[in-house]
């Protein structure tokens, strides 16, 4: 009887030992992050995807949570800690699982602004309450203690948009300065400046365009000689250093109307002088050949001719 009791007691103790070892609370060695993968730079408006590979007891599936805050312009803390629950993506059934989480949490419906610094850490928790942190437990709630936490920056890699470019006057002459007016927009980091680059017969010139109170940018191309071809382009630069340039525009400097009139007068003067010179030379030539001007014929009816000319003149003037 005693032998049967002793055997029963031994089996009971072995069974209890097995159950205890199988479902006991895991130690820190059995719960371990093997890797944490994320991008150190995330485009504004996009989510950061955090991928974590966790080693754990094969019979237990932990939960993984990410806690994060962000600093506006990398210096000003905005709000408190936010939470993003990681989803189990894959497990091998032998104690290794992959989790993925998203920052910012879509539940908050927020966009982390450009040039913000995001600080975060991970927490893995077994069903029986034991936890594993990727930072020190004493500093986990201190956002300024960043040496033991992960971080990434919100960047802007989208170039600005140039909405319009106008030229005044549209057909410039050598008397005109040409005003280039442009409008640009950048909703992320903002416009830093606009530059006007223009070429005069292949020689480049660069001018920083001045911002107006109405949101336009203006620069002036000085007057050029008539017939000169001027090409120009506008470039917008945002605060993140992204650039966007327009196509190459061009115009040819025309002759102004007053100068056209003056040139026409000069041309008429030259033609008149040339005609007079030709007539004089022809007269001299004919004189040498013996030709003489015929005598002026006398009018048989001078008064009648005078009246006839007066009547003709009045008919011409009559409306």
ABEGO torsion letter per residue (X at the ends): XAAAAAAAAAAAAAAAAAAAAAABBBBAAABBBABBBBBABBBBGBBBBBBBBBBBBAABBBBBBBBBBBBBGGABBBEBBBBBBBBBABBAGAGBBBBBBBOBBAAAGBBBBBGBBBBBBBBBBBAAGBBBBABBAAAAABAABAAABBBBBBBBABBBBBABBBBOBABBBAABBBBBBBBBBBAAAEBABBBBBBBBGGBBBBBBBBBBAAGBBBBBBBBBBBGBBBBBBBBBBBAAGBBBBBBBBBBBBBBBAAAAAAAAAAAAAAAAAAAAAAAAAAAAAAAAAGBBBBBBBBBABAAAAAAAAAAAAAAAABX
